[in-house]
């Protein structure tokens, strides 16, 4: 009998579906020989999202990241960016992941074994609340916070931006994944970019995997 993994090169094979109060519906599917996590309308982990964030990490530089000591991931889902950091880049320092949806955490542990990564801790919390409470500083802050295709407004508000900047070490980076589906989103991202003063070097990478736009932001002083 042909395996689900092999068959998935021809058609996607859904193996698990779970209702979520936050993301409405989460699915785990074999696609092109890879296990992925999706919401109703977008890829949440592995698949295209892993490719998007890998590109962002490549822009920052794998060698540079290997020399960091403390990384914060806001929005974990299945944990694909964590796997990229540990398995591909070889990052050995501390990684803290913050994920609001307990159902996503459950699937990430069951199907993607993120709880077996020795230098990774996951916290179930709201990203906004976490950045208010944490006392740590970070060399890299990855922001990948979505509810299906919707990005919470607080991500683009001055208070949150300033707080994240405060948590970032000098010469550290923010990697921010956004989705641009219309002209309002395009203007929102332009406004976001304008909020950074000359103490920050901001680069924007449009049309990554069609609808995603990445920011890399380096704190200079």
C-alpha positions as CSV (number, residue, x, y, z in Angstrom):
1,X,0.0,0.0,0.0
2,X,1.4,3.4,-1.0
3,X,2.3,5.5,2.0
4,X,0.6,8.8,2.8
5,X,4.0,10.6,2.5
6,X,4.6,9.3,-1.0
7,X,1.0,9.8,-2.1
8,X,1.2,13.5,-1.0
9,X,3.5,14.2,-3.9
10,X,0.4,13.8,-6.1
11,X,-2.4,15.1,-3.8
12,X,-2.4,16.6,-0.3
13,X,-3.3,14.1,2.4
14,X,-5.0,15.6,5.5
15,X,-4.2,13.5,8.6
16,X,-5.6,15.7,11.4
17,X,-8.0,18.6,11.9
18,X,-8.7,20.5,15.0
19,X,-11.1,23.3,15.9
20,X,-9.5,26.4,17.6
21,X,-11.1,29.3,19.4
22,X,-8.3,31.5,18.1
23,X,-7.6,30.3,14.6
24,X,-11.0,28.6,14.0
25,X,-9.6,25.6,12.2
26,X,-6.1,24.0,12.1
27,X,-5.1,21.1,9.9
28,X,-2.0,18.9,9.7
29,X,-1.4,17.6,6.1
30,X,1.1,15.7,4.1
31,X,2.0,17.9,1.1
32,X,4.9,17.1,-1.3
33,X,6.3,14.6,1.1
34,X,6.4,17.1,4.0
35,X,4.1,17.5,7.1
36,X,2.7,21.0,7.3
37,X,0.3,22.9,9.5
38,X,-2.4,25.1,7.9
39,X,-5.2,27.3,9.0
40,X,-8.3,27.7,6.8
41,X,-6.7,30.1,4.3
42,X,-2.9,30.1,4.8
43,X,0.1,28.0,5.7
44,X,1.0,28.2,9.4
45,X,4.2,26.1,9.6
46,X,6.6,24.3,7.3
47,X,5.6,24.7,3.6
48,X,5.7,28.2,2.3
49,X,5.9,29.9,5.7
50,X,9.2,28.0,6.5
51,X,10.5,29.2,3.1
52,X,9.5,32.8,3.8
53,X,11.2,33.0,7.2
54,X,14.2,31.1,6.0
55,X,14.7,33.8,3.4
56,X,14.5,36.4,6.1
57,X,17.1,34.6,8.3
58,X,19.3,34.3,5.2
59,X,19.1,38.1,4.7
60,X,20.3,38.6,8.3
61,X,23.0,35.9,7.8
62,X,23.3,32.4,9.1
63,X,26.8,32.9,10.5
64,X,25.7,36.0,12.3
65,X,22.8,34.2,13.8
66,X,24.9,31.4,15.0
67,X,26.8,33.9,17.2
68,X,23.7,35.2,18.9
69,X,22.8,34.0,22.4
70,X,19.1,34.7,22.9
71,X,16.2,34.6,20.4
72,X,12.6,35.4,20.8
73,X,9.9,34.0,18.5
74,X,6.5,35.7,18.7
75,X,4.1,33.3,16.9
76,X,5.2,29.7,16.9
77,X,2.4,27.6,15.4
78,X,4.1,24.3,14.4
79,X,7.6,25.6,15.1
80,X,9.1,25.5,11.6
81,X,11.3,28.6,12.2
82,X,12.6,27.1,15.3
83,X,13.6,23.9,13.4
84,X,15.3,26.2,10.8
85,X,17.3,27.9,13.6
86,X,18.4,24.7,15.3
87,X,18.6,22.1,12.5
88,X,19.7,24.2,9.5
89,X,21.6,27.2,11.0
90,X,22.9,25.3,14.0
91,X,21.9,27.9,16.6
92,X,22.9,26.6,20.1
93,X,21.7,29.5,22.2
94,X,18.4,30.0,24.0
95,X,15.1,30.2,22.0
96,X,11.9,31.4,23.6
97,X,8.7,30.9,21.7
98,X,5.4,32.6,22.4
99,X,2.2,31.2,21.1
100,X,-1.3,32.3,22.0
101,X,-3.3,29.3,20.7
102,X,-3.1,26.2,23.0
103,X,-4.4,24.0,20.1
104,X,-1.5,25.0,17.9
105,X,0.9,24.2,20.7
106,X,-0.7,20.8,21.2
107,X,-0.3,20.0,17.4
108,X,3.2,21.3,17.4
109,X,4.2,18.9,20.1
110,X,2.3,15.9,18.8
111,X,3.2,16.1,15.1
112,X,6.3,18.2,15.0
113,X,8.0,17.3,18.3
114,X,9.0,20.9,19.2
115,X,9.1,19.9,22.9
116,X,12.1,17.7,22.1
117,X,14.3,20.7,21.1
118,X,16.7,21.1,24.1
119,X,17.4,24.8,23.7
120,X,13.7,25.8,23.1
121,X,11.0,26.8,25.6
122,X,7.4,27.5,24.5
123,X,5.2,29.9,26.5
124,X,1.4,30.0,26.0
125,X,0.7,33.8,26.1
126,X,-0.4,36.8,24.0
127,X,2.6,38.3,22.2
128,X,1.6,41.8,23.4
129,X,1.4,40.7,27.0
130,X,4.6,38.8,26.9
131,X,6.7,41.7,25.6
132,X,5.3,43.8,28.4
133,X,6.3,41.3,31.1
134,X,9.7,39.9,29.9
135,X,12.8,41.2,31.6
136,X,15.2,39.6,29.1
137,X,17.0,41.2,26.1
138,X,17.3,39.5,22.8
139,X,19.7,39.4,19.8
140,X,16.9,38.4,17.4
141,X,13.2,38.9,17.7
142,X,11.1,37.1,15.1
143,X,7.5,38.4,14.7
144,X,5.1,36.1,12.9
145,X,1.8,36.7,14.5
146,X,-1.4,35.8,12.5
147,X,-4.9,34.7,13.0
148,X,-5.5,32.9,9.7
149,X,-4.6,35.8,7.2
150,X,-5.4,38.6,9.7
151,X,-2.6,40.5,11.5
152,X,-3.5,42.1,14.9
153,X,-3.4,45.9,14.8
154,X,-1.2,46.1,17.9
155,X,1.8,44.8,15.8
156,X,1.9,48.2,14.0
157,X,1.2,50.5,16.9
158,X,3.9,52.7,18.3
159,X,3.7,51.4,21.9
160,X,4.4,47.8,20.8
161,X,7.1,48.8,18.3
162,X,8.9,50.8,21.0
163,X,8.7,48.0,23.5
164,X,10.1,45.4,21.0
165,X,12.9,47.9,20.2
166,X,13.7,48.2,23.9
167,X,14.0,44.4,24.2
168,X,16.5,44.3,21.3
169,X,20.2,44.3,22.0
170,X,22.4,46.7,20.0
171,X,23.4,45.0,16.8
172,X,20.4,42.7,17.1
173,X,17.7,42.2,14.5
174,X,14.0,42.1,14.2
175,X,12.6,39.8,11.5
176,X,8.9,40.8,10.9
177,X,6.7,38.7,8.5
178,X,3.7,40.6,7.2
179,X,1.0,39.8,4.6
180,X,0.0,42.4,2.0
181,X,-3.3,41.6,0.3
182,X,-4.5,45.1,-0.6
183,X,-3.6,48.8,-0.8
184,X,-4.5,49.4,2.8
185,X,-1.9,46.8,3.9
186,X,0.7,48.3,1.6
187,X,0.1,51.7,3.3
188,X,0.2,50.1,6.7
189,X,3.6,48.7,6.0
190,X,4.9,51.9,4.7
191,X,3.7,53.7,7.8
192,X,5.4,51.0,9.9
193,X,8.7,51.5,8.2
194,X,8.5,55.2,8.8
195,X,8.3,54.7,12.6
196,X,12.0,53.8,12.9
197,X,14.6,56.6,13.5
198,X,18.2,56.6,12.2
199,X,19.3,54.4,15.1
200,X,17.8,51.5,13.1
201,X,18.6,50.1,9.7
202,X,15.3,49.0,8.0
203,X,15.1,46.8,4.9
204,X,11.9,45.6,3.3
205,X,11.6,42.6,1.0
206,X,8.3,42.7,-1.0
207,X,6.5,39.8,-2.7
208,X,8.2,37.0,-0.9
209,X,6.1,33.9,-1.9
210,X,3.6,36.3,-3.6
211,X,1.8,38.0,-0.7
212,X,4.3,38.2,2.1
213,X,6.5,41.2,2.8
214,X,9.5,40.8,5.2
215,X,11.2,43.5,7.3
216,X,14.7,43.1,8.7
217,X,15.5,45.8,11.2
218,X,18.9,46.2,12.8
219,X,19.4,48.2,16.0
220,X,22.5,50.3,15.4
221,X,22.7,52.2,18.8
